[in-house]
């Protein structure tokens, strides 16, 4: 779509999966060097192709961080995509960085309310479902298949993830095959909680290798987070309250989370009051939750949308004093403070008028929806936040882009 506007688009690929999902050999650049060599090569690519913009999915993996650093110093525009902050129906598009590197980190709720005063746009409520999960799992497995069996020309670059690609591919494939059994286990666990009749606090877990967890939190392992949460629960929660750990929908079993949770809960004497649910939709568990705890999961915003008290440990775009509790964890479990729901509605509207774009990455329908709006946003001289503040419509101009 960018090429259709007259832009010149190049794709740099770092493994066989990147090549398989890019349909066009003429504008594909295969990088087969090491991480240490990448910065020099990237600078040469920018000069040789007269690059004006770079486009990335995420901004923290080493190859991306190096590119972003040089691009900013050279005056290039940096377009970063991510999963939607307002999932499940949105994609995040920002300039310069996302999550802990987002401009949202420095914006106050007052700043957002001032910008909204210039707009009277009505924001529609999206469907409460994410229809791309099966496609997400399938393409994840397919991508790793290419990396596993067709990656002979890309052996020099060290992976940014900890697990070997063989292990990760096996975990994706296993999850794909076991999805019916995982769904049954999830329904049974959810039913026990929903019909248990006890008050409970919900813990939103994340993928241990996720960039937000690794780069924007005080933890390096999910086990560390589990220990902190169960310790606070054991010390502060009333004796009739329960604690529910909900795994990320794409959790693939790289860490034995259920086993870890059971062991820690038993050590603190609360094993009869601690539960584990394998992924699934969040709404069923959130509807009756007394409070919620997370590191910095984007699902925290679904908690705030329901005006449920929330405690976070990492850097998050929604971690504003109006929304998240600043209590010590044991005090939070004993008597959590509620968020300012009116302020959060302004925050939510601000995001939906700026960086949250309808659509998705993994299905054809989601991509069509995304392309109808996001290309014009990329072509604008202003990023989404400045565009709302100025009230100007995005303008078109020719680009030379590397993704």
C-alpha positions in Angstrom: 0.0 0.0 0.0 2.9 2.4 0.7 4.4 1.5 -2.7 1.0 2.4 -4.3 1.4 5.9 -2.9 4.7 6.3 -4.8 7.0 5.3 -1.9 10.0 3.1 -2.3 9.9 0.2 0.2 12.7 -2.2 1.1 12.5 -5.1 3.5 15.5 -6.3 5.5 15.2 -9.9 6.6 17.1 -11.6 9.4 16.0 -15.3 8.9 14.1 -17.6 6.6 10.8 -16.8 8.2 11.2 -13.1 7.3 11.9 -14.1 3.7 9.0 -16.5 3.5 6.5 -13.8 4.6 7.8 -11.1 2.2 6.4 -11.5 -1.3 8.9 -9.8 -3.6 12.5 -10.7 -4.1 13.4 -7.4 -5.9 13.1 -5.3 -2.8 14.2 -7.8 -0.2 17.6 -7.3 1.5 19.0 -10.4 3.2 21.1 -9.7 6.3 23.4 -12.6 7.0 26.0 -11.0 9.3 26.4 -10.8 13.0 24.7 -8.5 15.5 28.0 -6.6 16.0 28.2 -5.9 12.3 24.5 -4.8 11.9 24.9 -1.2 12.9 27.5 -0.5 10.3 25.5 -2.3 7.6 22.3 -0.5 8.5 24.0 2.9 8.2 25.2 1.9 4.7 21.7 0.8 3.8 20.3 4.2 4.8 22.8 6.0 2.8 22.7 3.8 -0.3 18.9 3.8 -0.6 18.4 7.3 0.7 16.1 6.0 3.4 13.7 8.6 5.1 11.7 6.3 7.3 12.0 2.9 9.1 9.1 0.6 10.1 9.4 -1.9 12.9 7.2 -4.3 14.8 8.4 -3.6 18.4 11.5 -1.6 19.2 13.4 -3.4 21.9 15.1 -6.4 20.3 18.8 -5.7 19.7 18.6 -5.3 15.9 15.7 -2.9 16.3 17.2 -0.9 19.1 20.4 -0.3 17.1 18.4 0.8 14.1 16.2 3.1 16.1 19.1 4.7 17.8 20.8 5.6 14.5 17.6 6.5 12.8 16.8 9.1 15.5 20.3 10.6 15.4 20.1 10.8 11.6 16.7 12.5 11.6 14.8 9.6 10.1 11.1 9.0 11.1 10.6 5.8 13.1 7.3 4.1 12.7 6.7 1.4 15.3 3.8 -1.2 15.3 2.7 -3.3 18.2 -0.3 -5.3 19.4 -3.1 -2.9 20.4 -2.9 -1.2 23.8 -6.7 -1.4 23.6 -6.9 -5.1 22.6 -8.5 -7.1 21.3 -9.7 -5.2 18.3 -6.8 -2.7 17.7 -3.3 -2.3 16.5 -0.9 0.2 18.0 0.9 2.6 15.7 3.3 5.2 17.2 6.3 7.3 16.2 9.6 6.8 18.0 8.7 3.9 20.3 6.0 1.9 22.0 5.3 0.6 25.5 7.9 1.9 27.9 9.5 4.0 25.0 6.1 5.5 24.0 5.4 9.2 24.2 2.4 8.2 26.3 4.8 7.7 29.2 5.4 11.4 29.5 1.9 12.6 28.8 -0.4 13.3 31.8 -4.1 12.7 31.9 -4.5 16.5 31.9 -2.5 16.7 28.7 -4.8 14.2 27.1 -8.0 16.0 28.3 -6.7 19.3 26.8 -6.1 17.6 23.4 -9.6 16.0 23.5 -11.2 19.4 24.0 -10.4 20.0 20.4 -12.3 16.9 19.2 -16.0 15.8 19.4 -15.5 12.5 17.6 -17.7 9.7 18.9 -15.7 6.5 19.5 -17.5 3.3 18.8 -17.3 0.3 21.2 -15.4 -2.6 19.5 -16.5 -6.2 19.6 -15.4 -7.9 22.8 -13.5 -10.7 21.0 -10.2 -11.2 19.2 -10.8 -13.4 16.1 -7.2 -13.9 15.2 -6.0 -16.3 17.8 -5.9 -19.5 15.6 -4.2 -17.6 12.8 -1.7 -16.2 15.3 -0.8 -19.6 16.6 -0.7 -21.1 13.1 1.6 -18.4 11.6 3.8 -18.5 14.7 4.3 -22.3 14.1 4.8 -21.8 10.4 7.3 -18.9 10.9 9.4 -21.1 13.2 9.3 -24.0 10.8 11.0 -21.9 8.2 13.6 -20.7 10.7 14.2 -24.3 11.8 14.5 -26.0 8.5 15.4 -23.2 6.0 17.7 -21.0 7.9 21.0 -22.2 6.5 22.0 -18.8 5.1 21.3 -16.9 8.4 23.4 -18.7 10.9 25.7 -15.8 12.1 23.0 -13.8 13.7 22.3 -14.8 17.4 18.6 -15.0 18.2 17.2 -12.4 20.7 15.2 -15.1 22.4 16.7 -17.4 25.0 15.3 -20.7 23.8 16.7 -22.6 20.7 14.5 -22.3 17.7 14.0 -26.1 17.7 12.5 -25.9 21.2 10.4 -22.9 20.4 9.0 -24.5 17.2 8.2 -27.7 19.1 6.4 -25.7 21.8 4.3 -23.9 19.2 3.5 -27.1 17.4 2.6 -28.9 20.6 0.3 -26.0 21.6 -1.4 -26.1 18.2 -2.1 -29.8 18.5 -3.3 -29.6 22.2 -5.6 -26.6 21.8 -8.8 -28.7 22.3 -7.4 -30.3 25.5 -6.1 -26.9 26.8 -9.6 -25.4 26.2 -11.2 -28.2 28.2 -8.8 -27.7 31.1 -9.5 -24.0 31.0 -13.3 -24.4 31.1 -13.1 -26.7 34.1 -10.8 -24.3 36.0 -12.9 -21.3 35.1 -16.1 -23.0 36.2 -14.6 -23.9 39.6 -13.8 -20.2 40.1 -17.1 -18.8 38.8 -19.2 -21.1 40.8 -17.0 -21.3 43.9 -18.7 -18.4 45.6 -15.5 -16.9 47.0 -14.1 -13.4 46.5 -10.9 -13.5 44.4 -8.1 -11.4 43.1 -7.0 -11.9 39.5 -3.3 -12.0 38.4 -2.7 -11.2 34.7 0.4 -13.2 33.6 2.5 -12.4 30.6 4.8 -14.2 28.2 8.2 -14.5 29.9 10.1 -13.6 26.7 7.8 -10.7 25.9 9.7 -7.4 25.4 7.5 -5.5 27.8 8.2 -8.0 30.5 11.9 -8.2 29.8 12.7 -4.6 29.1 10.2 -2.6 31.1 9.8 -4.5 34.4 11.8 -5.3 37.5 11.6 -9.1 36.8 13.5 -11.4 34.5 11.5 -14.5 35.2 7.8 -15.0 35.8 8.7 -17.1 38.8 10.0 -14.0 40.5 6.7 -12.2 39.9 4.7 -15.2 41.2 6.7 -15.2 44.4 6.1 -11.5 45.1 2.4 -11.8 44.4 1.7 -14.9 46.5 3.8 -13.4 49.4 1.7 -10.2 49.3 -1.5 -12.2 49.1 -0.6 -14.4 52.0 0.3 -11.4 54.2 -2.6 -9.1 53.3 -5.6 -10.7 51.8 -8.6 -11.8 54.1 -8.5 -15.5 54.9 -11.6 -16.2 52.8 -10.3 -14.5 49.6 -8.7 -16.5 46.8 -6.0 -15.7 44.2 -6.4 -16.6 40.5 -3.4 -16.7 38.1 -4.5 -16.4 34.5 -1.9 -17.4 31.9 -1.4 -15.4 28.7 -3.5 -16.8 25.8 -0.2 -17.7 23.9 1.6 -19.3 26.8 3.4 -22.3 25.2 4.7 -24.1 28.3 8.3 -22.8 28.2 8.1 -22.5 32.0 6.1 -24.9 34.3 3.9 -22.2 35.6 1.3 -24.4 37.2 4.0 -26.3 39.1 5.8 -23.1 40.2 2.5 -21.5 41.5 1.6 -24.7 43.4 5.0 -24.9 45.1 5.1 -21.2 46.1 1.5 -21.2 47.3 2.2 -24.3 49.4 5.3 -22.7 50.9 3.2 -19.7 52.0 0.4 -21.9 53.3 -2.2 -20.7 50.8 -2.3 -23.6 48.3 -6.0 -24.2 48.9 -6.8 -20.7 47.9 -4.7 -20.3 44.8 -5.9 -21.2 41.3 -4.3 -21.4 37.8 -6.2 -20.9 34.5 -4.6 -21.6 31.1 -5.4 -18.6 28.9 -8.8 -18.0 27.4 -11.0 -14.9 27.4 -10.4 -12.4 30.2 -14.0 -11.1 30.6 -15.3 -14.2 32.3 -12.9 -13.9 35.1 -12.8 -10.1 35.3 -16.5 -9.7 35.8 -16.4 -10.9 39.4 -12.8 -10.1 40.4 -12.2 -8.0 43.5 -8.9 -6.6 42.2 -6.2 -7.4 39.7 -2.3 -7.5 39.7 0.1 -7.5 36.7 3.6 -6.6 35.7 2.6 -4.3 32.8 0.2 -6.4 30.6 -2.0 -4.4 28.2 -4.9 -6.4 29.6 -4.6 -4.1 32.6 -6.7 -1.6 30.6 -9.6 -4.1 30.5 -9.3 -4.1 34.2 -9.5 -0.3 34.4 -12.3 -0.2 31.9 -14.4 -2.1 34.5 -13.2 0.2 37.3 -11.5 -2.7 39.1 -8.5 -1.8 41.4 -5.2 -2.5 39.6 -1.6 -2.9 40.9 1.3 -2.8 38.4 5.0 -3.5 38.8 6.5 -2.4 35.5 6.4 0.5 33.1 3.1 0.7 31.2 1.5 3.4 29.1 -1.6 3.3 31.4 0.4 3.5 34.7 -0.9 6.9 35.7 -1.6 7.9 39.3 -5.3 8.4 38.5 -5.6 4.7 37.5 -3.2 2.3 39.3 -2.7 1.8 43.0 0.4 3.0 44.7 -0.3 0.9 47.8 2.1 -1.7 49.1 1.0 -5.1 47.8 -0.2 -6.6 51.1 -2.2 -3.4 51.7 -3.6 -3.6 48.2 -4.9 -7.1 48.8 -6.4 -6.1 52.1 -8.2 -3.0 50.9 -7.5 -1.9 47.3 -8.0 1.7 46.1 -10.3 2.1 43.1 -9.2 3.9 39.8 -10.7 7.2 38.7 -13.1 5.8 36.1 -13.9 9.2 34.5 -10.3 10.0 34.0 -9.7 6.5 32.5 -12.6 7.1 30.0 -10.8 10.2 28.8 -7.5 8.3 28.5 -9.2 5.5 26.6 -10.8 8.0 24.2 -7.5 9.7 23.7 -5.8 6.5 22.7 -8.6 5.5 20.3 -8.4 8.9 18.6 -4.6 8.6 18.2 -2.4 5.5 18.3 -5.1 2.7 18.3 -6.0 1.7 14.8 -8.9 -0.7 14.0 -7.7 -4.0 12.6 -5.1 -6.8 13.2 -2.0 -8.5 11.9 -2.8 -12.1 11.6 -6.0 -12.4 9.4 -6.7 -11.0 6.0 -9.8 -9.2 7.2 -7.9 -7.6 10.0 -5.1 -6.4 7.7 -7.6 -4.9 5.2 -9.2 -3.0 8.1 -5.8 -1.7 9.3 -4.6 -0.6 5.8 -7.6 1.6 5.3 -6.4 4.0 7.9 -2.8 3.4 9.0 -1.1 4.2 5.7 -2.4 7.8 5.7 -1.3 8.1 9.3 2.3 7.0 8.3 2.3 9.5 5.5 1.4 12.4 7.8 4.1 14.9 8.8 2.7 14.6 12.4 2.5 11.6 14.6 -1.0 10.6 15.9 -0.7 12.6 19.1 0.4 15.8 17.5 -2.2 15.4 14.8 -5.0 15.3 17.4 -3.6 18.4 19.1 -3.4 20.3 15.9 -6.6 19.0 14.3 -5.0 18.7 10.9 -5.7 15.9 8.5 -2.8 13.6 7.5 -1.1 14.8 4.3 0.5 12.5 1.7 4.2 12.7 0.6 6.7 10.3 -1.1 8.7 8.0 1.2 11.7 5.7 1.0 11.1 3.1 3.7 12.9 0.1 5.2 11.1 -2.4 7.4 
